[in-house]
Amino acid sequence: MTEAATSVPTQEELMARLGEVQDPEIQMGIVDLGLVYDVQFDNGTVLVTMTLTSPGCPLGPVIRGEVYAKLREIPAVKDVDVQIVWNPPWDPRTMASEDVRMALGIW
């Protein structure tokens, strides 16, 4: 194996990959929306703790699948565990980036 294939991905690399995943309804990245609470790499497995914009989000499985697929593109990642949590509840006024708040009209 090459060094690149066995190197441990950084927190920044994991978050950058997650930043490529968009909420299909809002067409904004899940990281910018503030939906990703935590991401950890442990011995080949990435644990993602995140939420959705609402508990009834019909596209939750799609988003979860996209998170899994994006992180599996990283050579050192062997598995991805996506945990959807509801606490703390998502609040775009405090969790979303400034650009997202502006786009959503949240002043």
C-alpha positions as a printed NumPy array, in Angstrom:
array([[  0.   ,   0.   ,   0.   ],
       [  1.06 ,   3.537,  -0.613],
       [  1.511,   6.061,   2.152],
       [ -1.495,   8.06 ,   0.867],
       [ -3.71 ,   4.983,   1.083],
       [ -2.828,   4.356,   4.708],
       [ -2.57 ,   7.906,   6.077],
       [ -5.108,   8.984,   8.651],
       [ -7.43 ,  11.663,   7.275],
       [ -7.417,  14.957,   9.134],
       [-10.485,  16.547,  10.677],
       [-10.263,  19.207,   7.959],
       [-10.218,  16.592,   5.199],
       [-13.243,  14.814,   6.641],
       [-15.173,  18.078,   7.016],
       [-14.194,  19.15 ,   3.49 ],
       [-15.656,  15.933,   2.088],
       [-18.795,  16.392,   4.16 ],
       [-19.003,  19.942,   2.86 ],
       [-19.589,  18.496,  -0.61 ],
       [-22.854,  16.881,   0.547],
       [-25.894,  19.042,  -0.058],
       [-29.344,  18.994,   1.454],
       [-31.341,  18.178,  -1.717],
       [-34.331,  20.317,  -0.703],
       [-32.404,  23.465,   0.243],
       [-29.477,  22.987,  -2.185],
       [-26.934,  24.009,   0.462],
       [-24.077,  22.06 ,   2.014],
       [-24.764,  20.184,   5.224],
       [-21.629,  21.599,   6.867],
       [-22.581,  25.195,   6.033],
       [-26.099,  24.513,   7.263],
       [-24.642,  23.422,  10.598],
       [-26.086,  19.925,  10.393],
       [-22.788,  18.166,  11.155],
       [-22.109,  18.192,  14.889],
       [-19.028,  15.974,  15.025],
       [-16.841,  13.739,  12.877],
       [-14.213,  11.332,  14.221],
       [-11.852,   8.858,  12.607],
       [-11.041,   5.711,  14.568],
       [ -9.09 ,   2.802,  13.107],
       [-10.617,   3.018,   9.631],
       [-14.131,   3.957,  10.706],
       [-15.558,   7.461,  10.552],
       [-18.278,   8.31 ,  13.052],
       [-20.439,  11.22 ,  11.944],
       [-22.854,  12.791,  14.397],
       [-25.327,  14.994,  12.598],
       [-28.912,  16.106,  12.424],
       [-31.404,  16.969,   9.725],
       [-33.365,  20.164,   9.184],
       [-36.429,  18.48 ,  10.702],
       [-37.305,  15.108,  12.24 ],
       [-39.722,  14.475,   9.377],
       [-37.164,  15.201,   6.655],
       [-38.141,  12.807,   3.844],
       [-34.66 ,  12.922,   2.325],
       [-32.801,  11.832,   5.462],
       [-31.854,   8.455,   3.952],
       [-30.549,  10.186,   0.811],
       [-28.392,  12.575,   2.845],
       [-27.106,   9.719,   5.01 ],
       [-26.194,   7.769,   1.874],
       [-24.363,  10.75 ,   0.379],
       [-22.381,  11.229,   3.614],
       [-21.403,   7.56 ,   3.549],
       [-20.413,   7.665,  -0.128],
       [-18.33 ,  10.861,   0.129],
       [-16.35 ,   9.654,   3.128],
       [-15.751,   6.206,   1.626],
       [-13.915,   7.947,  -1.234],
       [-11.063,   8.578,   1.203],
       [ -8.615,   5.644,   0.894],
       [ -8.073,   5.121,   4.635],
       [-11.815,   5.024,   5.386],
       [-13.105,   1.46 ,   5.592],
       [-16.538,   2.154,   7.108],
       [-18.779,   5.091,   7.977],
       [-21.273,   5.211,  10.84 ],
       [-23.752,   8.09 ,  10.441],
       [-25.624,   8.827,  13.638],
       [-28.663,  11.096,  13.236],
       [-29.422,  12.911,  16.49 ],
       [-32.09 ,  15.42 ,  17.505],
       [-30.365,  16.987,  20.474],
       [-29.438,  19.747,  20.248],
       [-32.221,  20.655,  17.852],
       [-31.006,  22.293,  14.653],
       [-31.354,  26.065,  14.72 ],
       [-30.141,  27.834,  11.585],
       [-29.995,  31.159,  13.462],
       [-27.076,  29.886,  15.532],
       [-25.732,  26.816,  13.696],
       [-25.68 ,  27.819,  10.026],
       [-22.882,  29.819,   8.433],
       [-23.377,  33.526,   7.811],
       [-23.714,  32.896,   4.067],
       [-26.47 ,  30.344,   4.641],
       [-28.316,  32.646,   7.058],
       [-28.19 ,  35.421,   4.46 ],
       [-29.428,  33.069,   1.699],
       [-32.274,  31.863,   3.917],
       [-33.192,  35.404,   4.912],
       [-32.279,  34.934,   8.566],
       [-30.934,  38.205,   9.87 ]])
